[in-house]
Amino acid sequence: MAAITAKMVADLRTKTGCGMMECKKALTEANGDFDEAIKVLREKGLSVAAKKADRIAAEGVVDILVSDDGKTAAMIEVNAETDFVAKNATFLEFVKGILKTIIANRPADVQALLADRYLDTDMTVEAKLKDMIFTIGENMNIRRFVIVDGTLSTYIHGKGTTGVIITFDADEKAKAAEGFAQFAKNIALQVAAVPVLYLDKESVPEKDLDEEKSIILAQLHNDPKNANKPQQILEKMVIGKLGKFYEKNCLLEQSYIKDDKITVGKYVQDCAKEFGGSVKVTGYYVFEKGEGLQKKEENFAAEIEKMVKG
């Protein structure tokens, strides 16, 4: 039996990206043969992926790719178990490859995407995903993606914590204006910086509006100062307080982050006038990494102790 040294394990880990213990086991099984150990690791790839499938993957990255003609953008969230992996160059390259596949094939949903061929390889996206799980040693999941066409602007915040795509209806004169690209980027920055639920007042569903009205009315009833006020007065007060609701939740009603003396809607109007054309914000898409997912509770001390004990 060949002696397995720490350097051999480290070299195999560098080559494959697998965990230290997995590399040590593979080298032992291969009797110290480096190439054979790589083969052993790869042969175990699918079973490794299956074993990791129930592990929580709430970290990862949100990324965006814009087509060469600038008329289509794809945004995706791919999750992994740790933030460390989200910074791994191999992982990030894999995510970018999925985005290229999405723009090329325009799959209808994640299930269709998994069945597509990954870039110019003979592997499906699902097979490539399982191979990445094996290679990096963490569970991964393609959670969601969106394809957006038209006049648009994109923004990625915090190296993949938040992704934003904004769509516009703009005439050629406005789009050709020198400041249009920066204007569009500023709207994307606004959405990344301030939570948005609706595009404008008209976009608020009646159900949501009724719910907010009932909440405000209950608050007014619970205030002793309003005890003797007629119901019709309270209802008028509700209408007045809805303004704050719109200002907080509707993009075009929000204070513009770079000049809080004006709303985003006013900023759009001012820029359209400056461009000498017509500009409207027509939609927005936001992905927050790990939004709504269960987070893993880490105990690094215990993890290190476990590794040391082997």
N, C-alpha and C positions, 0 to 999 in steps of 0.2 A: 504493500500500500504506500503510495507516494505521500510524502509529507505536504500538507496544505499550509502554506505560509500566509501571514497577514497581507503581504504584498500581492500574492496571487489573488486573494479575495478582493482586495482593493482594485486591482487592475481589471478584474472581471466586472466589478460593479461600475467602474468608469466606462467600460466598453458597452455594457448592456443597460445600465441604469437600474438594475434590479437591487433588491435589498441585500444587506450583508449576509444574513443567514441563508437566504436563497442561493447566493453565490457560493457560499461555503459548502452547502449540501450538494450543489451541482458539481463542484470540483471534486468532492469526495466520491460521488457516483461515477465521475469520469476518470477517477484515479489520477487526478492532477493534470489531465490533458485539457489545455485551454480551449481549443476549438471544439472538442467533444462536450465540454461543459456548456459552451454557448448553445450547442445543439440540444443538450438536455433541457436547458432553460426554455428554449423556444418550443420544444415538444410539449412542455408542460403549460404552455401559454393559455390555452383555452380552459383548462381545469383551474388554473390560478385565477382567471377572470371570474369563473363561476363561484369560487370560494369567496371572492371579495364582493360579490354582487349585493350582499345584505349589509355591507358596511356603509355608514352615513357619508354621503358626498355632498357637502353644502358649500364648499369653497370652490375655487376654479376661476373662470374668467368670462367676461362679456366682451365680445369683439365684433368689429364691423368691417366689411369689405365693400368698396364701391367699384362698380364695373369701369372698364377703361373709358367708356363714353360718358361716364358720370350720371347716367340716367337710371341706374338701378343700384340699390344698396341691399346687402343682406346683413342681418344682425343675429348673433347666436349667443346662447349661454351654454357653456360646457362645464360641468361640475366635477371636482375631484375632492379628495378627503382633506387635503391640507393646502394652506396658502403657499407653502414651499413649492409644491408641484406647479401651482399657477404661475410661478416665475421661471419654470424649467423651459429652456429653449426648445426642446423636443416637443413638449406639450403644446407650446404656443404655435409651433410650426404645424402641428397636427390640426389645431383649431383653424388656422388660416387655410389649410388644405380643405377642410370641410366647407368653409365659406366659398372657396373657389368652386367646389362641387355643387353647392347650392345655386350659385349664380349660373353655372353652366347647364344644370339639369332642371332647375326650378321644381323641386319635389313639393308635393301637396302638404306633407306633414312629416313629423319625425320618423314615423314608421316607413314612409316611402323613401326618406333620406337614407335610413339604415340599409335599405335594399339597393341603393344606387352604388355604382362603381366609384371608389375613392380616387379622384384625379385620373391619372392615366395608368393606374395599376389594374391588376386582375382581382384585387380584393374589393369586397363590398365595404361600405362605411362601417357596418357592424363588425366585420372581421377585423378591420383596421382598429376599431375601438377596443376590441378584445386583445389585440396584439399590444396596444398601448398600455392597457391595464397590466398585462404581463410584464412589459418592458419596464414600466415605471414603478409598478408594485403597489398601486392604489386603485380603489374602485373609481370609476369615472362614469359619467352619464351625460348624454346629449339631451338637455332638458327642453329647449325650445328654440325656435328661430322665426324670423319674419323676413319676407322679401318685399321691398318697397320700390315703386317705380315713379318717375316724374322728376320735377324740379325739387331738389332736396339738399339738406345739409346734415352732417353727422358729427358726433362728438363722443369721445371715450374719456371718461374721468377716472383718475386714480389707477391707471394701468389695468383697467378692466373691471372696476367695481360697478360702474354705471355706464350704460350705452344709451345714446339718444339719436333718433332720426326724426327730422322735421321735414314736412312737405309744404310746398308753396304753390300758389297759382300766380304766376308772374308773366307779364308780357315780355317780348324780346328786348324792348328798350330798357326795362328795369334790370333784366338779367345781364345785359351787356354793360351796365353801369359799373364804374370802378369799385364802388363800395359794397356791391351786392353780396359778394362772398362773405365779407366780414359781418354784414348785417345778418345774413342767414346763420352764420356761426354763433352770433350773439343770442339768437333765439334758442339755439340748441343748448348754449351755456345756461340760459335762464331755466330751461326745463330740467337740466341736470342739477342745478343749484336749489331749486324750489319745487316741492312736491306739487304735482298737477293732477287733478281728477277729470277736468273737462276742458275743452278748447275755449268755449265762450258760454255766455248765459243760455243761448239757444240750445246748447248741447247737453244741458242738465236734464236727465230724464224726469218726467213728472213724478215718478215714484220717489226718487231721491229728494226732490223739492218738497213733496208732501211730508216726508219723514223729517226733513230739517225744520219745516214750519211747525210740526207737532212738538219737536224738541224745544224750539224757541218759546212756543206758547206755554209749555209746561214750566220752563224756567221763569217766565213772567208770572205765572200763577203762584209759583213758590216764593216769589219776592213779596214780603209783607207790604211794601210800598204800593203795590198794585191791587191790594185787597178790595178797594172800593171802585176800581175802574170798570166801566162797562165792557162787555165782551168785544163790541165793535171797535173800541179804542185799542184794546189789546191786540186785535187782529191787524189794525193799522200799524202798531208798533212792530209786529212780526214782519210785515212787509219792509219796514225801515231797516230792521236788523238783518234782513237777507242780503243787503249790500255787502256786509262783512263776509258772509259766506261766499259770495261771488268773488270778492277780492282775494280771498284765501285760496280758492280751489279752481278758478277759471283762468287759464293762461293769459288771455287777452285782457283780463280785468286786474291781474296782479301788478304790483309795483315793479317797474323795470329795475333789475338789480344794479345796473350801471348808472341809473339816474332815478332815484325813488320819488322824484317830483312828478313823474309821468307814469302812465300804465304801459304795459307791453303793447296794447292796442294802439296807443298814441305814438309809441316809438315806430310801429309798423307804418302808420299813416305819415309820419314825418319823413321816414326814409323813402317811401313811395313818391312823395312830393319832391324830395331831393333827387331821386333817380329820374324823375320826369316820366314815370310809367305807372303801371298798376301792379300792386303786390298784395296778396292775402296769404295768411297762414291757414292751411287747410287741414293739417293733422299732425300728430306726434306719436312716437313710439318710444317707450322707455323700458329697459331691462335693468333691474337691480340684481346684482349677483347674490344668489342664495335667498332671495326674497321669499319668505313663507316656508323655507325649508328648515327642518330640525337641525340644530347645530350640535356637533360632537363636543362633549366635555373632555378636555385634554388634561391628562395628569402626566406631565413630562418627567417628573422625578421617578414615578413608578415605571414609566416606559423605559427610561435609561437603566434602572435597576434590573428590569426584566431582561434587557439586551445583555448586560454585563454577566448575568447569571447563565445566559445562553440557554 
